[in-house]
Structures are given as C-alpha cells and as structure tokens.
Amino acid sequence: MHKGSNYLVNDIQDKVYFSNNPFNYTHFEENYLNNPKATILLNYGARFPEEYPNESHRNSIIATYEMNYGKGKVIMIGIYSQLLGDNKVYLKFFDNTILPHAFATR
C-alpha cells in the first residue's frame, strides 16, 4: 500500500495555525502528507507552537494533494472540508482545482 498521508493526532484545543489559509479555515481535523511522490495542489502552511505536544508533527505538511495509485489516483483535501461546505472561496477551489485533477487522465 502506498499511503500518502496520515491523520494528525492532536486535540481540537491545540493551537495549529495556517499561514496559507485562503478559506479562513480553523484547525479541527487534518491529515499530514507523508509521501514524497504526492503532488501538492495547495500547501496550507501549517504552523505549530513550541509547546505543541507532539514534536514529531511540528514539521508536518498539511496540504491538498494528488497521488497516482494503482490504475487511478487519490486526491486528499488534507483539512476537514465539511466545515467549508458554504465557503464560496473553497467551492471555487473545488470546482477549479479539485475536479479538473480528479477527472484528468494520467
């Protein structure tokens, strides 16, 4: 199995910020990228404070990415996009970036 990301284990209360945050997203649940073969479509610029409890995650990349897998591809949003269902900027990103990548042939 060629994983591309893992769940970022943390507490909702943890101070996780995003320096590239076009959707005004607030930390909730995220996945961090762990496969260098993935193609990043949008890196959210995750920032973790010094007191962040899990040191191994401090340099994690939280991103929307695509990765070829078997005869298809995976597109991972990376952030809890359910919170963005009414966000016009996110919906435009979904329509103009996610869908074209999803439907493109390799």
N, C-alpha and C positions, 0 to 999 in steps of 0.2 A: 504494500500500500504506500502511495506517495502522498503523505499528508502535506498540506500547505500551511495550516495554522492550527493553533490550539486555543482553548478557552483561557482567557486571562483571569486566573483565580484571584479574586480580591473581594473587598467589601464595597457595597454601594457607597458607603460613607468615605472611602479612600479618596484622597484628592488627586484625581487624574485629570489633566488638562490637555487641550489640543491646540497647538499653535496654528494649524491649518484646519480651520473649522467653518467651512462655507455654509453649513446647515445650522449653525448655532446649537450643535449637539451638546448635551450634558452627559457626562460619564454615567453609564448604567451597567451594561454588559458588553464586553468586547472580546474579539479574538485577535491574537497577535500572530504575525507572519513568521513562519519558521522554515520556509523552503526557498532557497535562493533561485530556484527555477521559475518561481512565480513572477508574473509581470504586474507590477504595481500600476494601478489606474489612478489611485488617489491615496497619498500618504497623509494621514491626519496629524502627524507631528506630535504624537503622544509625549507628554512630559509628566514625570513622576517626581514628587518631592523627596528630599533627603530622607525623611522619616518613613517613606513608603516601606511597608513591612516585608515585601518580597524583593530582595536585592536582585535576584536573577531576572526580574522583569523590567528593571529600570531602563534598559536599552531596547525594549521591545518596540517593534514597528507595528502599529495598528493601521491597517490600510484596506482599501478595496482593491482586490487583485483578481487576476485570471490566471489559470494554470491548466495546461493540457493534461488530460487524464484518460488513459485508455483511448477509445475512439472519439471521445468528446472533450469537454472542458468543464472546469469548475469556475464559477465566479462567486467570490466571497465578499460580502459587503464589509465585514470587519467590525461594524458598530451595530447597535441594536436599532435597526432601521424601522421597527414597528413604531417607535416613538416619532418617526418623521413622516408618517402617512399623510399628513396635511401640510407638510412643508413644501412650498412651491419651488424653492431652490433645489431641494432634494429630488423632487419629482422630475424636474428638468434634467438633472444629472442622470437619473434613472433612464429617462427617455432618450437622452442624447449620448450617453456613455455606456451604461449597463446593457441596454437592449441591443445596440449595434454590436457590442462584443459578444453577447450571448448568441446572436444569430449568424455571426460571421463564421465562415468555414475556415479551417486551418490552412 
